[in-house]
Amino acid sequence: MHKSAAMSVIEAMLKNQERLTTSHYIALEDEFGAKNYKPLDVVLARGQGIWVWDVEGNKYLDCLSAYSAVNQGHCHPKIVATMIAQAQKLTLTSRAFRNDQLGLFYKEICELTDSHMVLPMNSGAEAVESVLKAVRKWGYRVKGVPEGQAEIIVCENNFHGRTVTIVGFSSEAQYRDGYAPFTPGFIRVPFGDAEAMEKAITPRTVAVLVEPIQGEGGIIVPPADYLATVRRMCDREGIIMVTDEIQTGLGRTGRMLAEEHYGVQADVTLIGKALSGGVYPISAVLSNKEVLGVFHPGDHGSTYGGNPLACAVARTAMRVLVEEGMIENADRVGGYFLEQLRGIKSSVVKEVRGRGLLIGLELVPQAGGARRFCEALRTKGLLCKETHDHVIRFAPPLIIQRPEVDWALERIADVLKTN
Ligand SMILES: *Cc1c(COP(=O)(O)O)cnc(C)c1O
């Protein structure tokens, strides 16, 4: 293998047990890693609560929470303790056998989310894929749609993950580019427009798949009556309503599920990300009995899905979310954060929107994109990530308190006024 000069330096340092610095870690990633991300050049080594530290010892407020996977805060002591204890007892059995965590996980998550049946998976994308299979089978076996003709309605500007099928119904050109051919059977309609959705319904429609608030799409909040209208339409037409709450769920918007803001219960809800508080990949399809009831032994599966380590961690992650009042805190502190952000007078701000601690600040096009603002915020000790080109997302762990929000606001206002 050809070795670059940077790699020779790093190898010598490793041999001499010298401490690598930021540029060395970046060089390692650049040398060997696929380039499918463009991270900020900060190399993190430690996290506690809302704070993270880089390899140089600089401290930052985490305003991304790993895309809302770390709602409970970094390295929550109770979640980590469960992780360690369970890792020493039993980690993986596969579903060929039963384990003593799975049933309790099912019971607790059903009680917390008012669901009847659960399918555990690992990543968010797998939960989405699983529900696509379930609603198609439901369409053929229950609704009576002719085999092979099921249609699923999705929204423009959606984000549901990165598999070939999922990017196939994305409206984002880059997510699709170069990955065809795609899975047929998806119809896209504008987000937030229930009328357009209704027009897209045919006798072959089996489900609609919608995010209560579009996260990756730029923190887009739909009209207040949107989800309730979709709910009524699905009831009327005999269509399964699926909400993807992988980002909005588990307290992020100030409710256990974001759909609660709208007084709506979907037939199927997808959760992931914060289900483990960021320490282990686990996702779940939460459903009524009718939809997940279509699966019979052998119809679907996953080697790691429902493993005892994931289930034990998820049980504690859900418990602390509730016990420690994180959901109410997200509602209260999030409302304050949003209101204060709206109060910042700056010519580069177009709009501030969101719910709970899922907040997007959209810049005017002339501001030159959100990336350089994120770079500037980093130098002040705030880690934020742009979503799309012009939106800065503020989504700190749900345990953030007002004084810490004030600390952040001071720096955000400064960056918005001087850039
Ligand atoms: C992150 C996300 C996904 C995909 O989850 P992965 O674990 O990255 O596969 C799906 N839907 C929404 C709304 C998300 O935010």
The ligand as a Gaussian input file, in Angstrom:
#p B3LYP/6-31G(d) Opt

LIG

0 1
 C      -32.472000       9.686000      11.150000
 C      -33.788000       9.413000      10.555000
 C      -34.047000       8.194000       9.892000
 C      -32.997000       7.145000       9.631000
 O      -32.410000       6.637000      10.771000
 P      -31.013000       5.848000      10.673000
 O      -30.824000       5.274000      12.038000
 O      -29.974000       6.859000      10.315000
 O      -31.175000       4.809000       9.618000
 C      -35.341000       7.986000       9.429000
 N      -36.299000       8.915000       9.583000
 C      -36.075000      10.086000      10.195000
 C      -37.186000      11.068000      10.349000
 C      -34.806000      10.393000      10.685000
 O      -34.576000      11.580000      11.253000

